[in-house]
Amino acid sequence: MRNDLWRLEPGWLAGYTEDRELIRRIKRYKKDWRIMADYFKYDRLVGVQFKIPIEQRRSAKRMFGIAENKQKQAI
């Protein structure tokens, strides 16, 4: 299962996950994280993309399991 986190625009992060349990936890506990897109394959949910406030970057890193991202789009 894939989890990604990147900068979207000033003040916002974007997060993508295919982990069903993580999707459930985010929907239950993080009401201020908006769903940007749902990805389906053969009418079955494959992944969800979230828009996350930058103030919750640390929480997002923990939930998505991102330790350190040293690519061009580093957080």
C-alpha positions as CSV (number, residue, x, y, z in Angstrom):
1,M,0.0,0.0,0.0
2,R,1.2,3.4,-0.9
3,N,1.3,6.6,1.2
4,D,2.5,9.9,-0.2
5,L,2.7,13.4,1.3
6,W,3.7,16.6,-0.6
7,R,3.3,20.4,-0.6
8,L,0.3,21.5,-2.5
9,E,0.2,25.3,-2.3
10,P,1.0,27.8,0.5
11,G,-0.6,26.7,3.7
12,W,-1.6,23.2,2.4
13,L,-0.3,19.7,2.0
14,A,-1.7,16.9,-0.1
15,G,-1.7,13.3,1.1
16,Y,-2.5,10.1,-0.9
17,T,-3.1,6.7,0.6
18,E,-4.3,3.3,-0.5
19,D,-4.5,1.9,3.0
20,R,-8.2,1.3,3.9
21,E,-7.6,1.4,7.7
22,L,-5.8,4.8,7.4
23,I,-8.6,6.2,5.3
24,R,-11.1,5.2,8.0
25,R,-9.0,6.7,10.8
26,I,-8.6,10.0,8.8
27,K,-12.4,10.2,8.1
28,R,-13.1,9.5,11.8
29,Y,-10.6,11.8,13.5
30,K,-9.5,14.4,11.1
31,K,-12.7,16.3,10.1
32,D,-10.8,19.3,8.8
33,W,-8.8,17.2,6.3
34,R,-10.8,17.6,3.0
35,I,-11.1,14.8,0.4
36,M,-9.8,16.1,-2.9
37,A,-10.3,12.9,-4.9
38,D,-11.4,9.3,-4.7
39,Y,-9.8,6.8,-7.0
40,F,-11.8,3.8,-8.2
41,K,-10.9,0.8,-10.2
42,Y,-13.7,-1.5,-11.4
43,D,-16.2,0.3,-9.1
44,R,-14.0,-0.4,-6.0
45,L,-12.2,2.3,-4.0
46,V,-8.5,2.1,-4.6
47,G,-7.1,5.3,-3.0
48,V,-8.1,8.7,-1.5
49,Q,-6.3,12.1,-1.8
50,F,-6.6,14.5,1.1
51,K,-6.0,18.3,1.4
52,I,-4.3,18.9,4.8
53,P,-3.7,22.2,6.6
54,I,0.1,22.9,6.9
55,E,-0.3,23.3,10.7
56,Q,-1.0,19.6,11.0
57,R,2.1,18.6,9.0
58,R,3.6,16.7,11.9
59,S,0.4,14.7,12.6
60,A,0.1,14.0,8.8
61,K,3.7,12.7,8.7
62,R,3.0,10.3,11.6
63,M,-0.3,9.1,10.2
64,F,1.0,8.5,6.7
65,G,4.2,6.9,8.1
66,I,6.5,9.3,6.2
67,A,9.9,9.5,8.0
68,E,11.9,11.8,5.7
69,N,11.2,12.8,2.1
70,K,14.4,14.1,0.5
71,Q,13.1,14.4,-3.1
72,K,12.5,17.7,-4.9
73,Q,9.0,18.0,-3.4
74,A,10.2,17.6,0.1
75,I,7.9,18.7,2.9
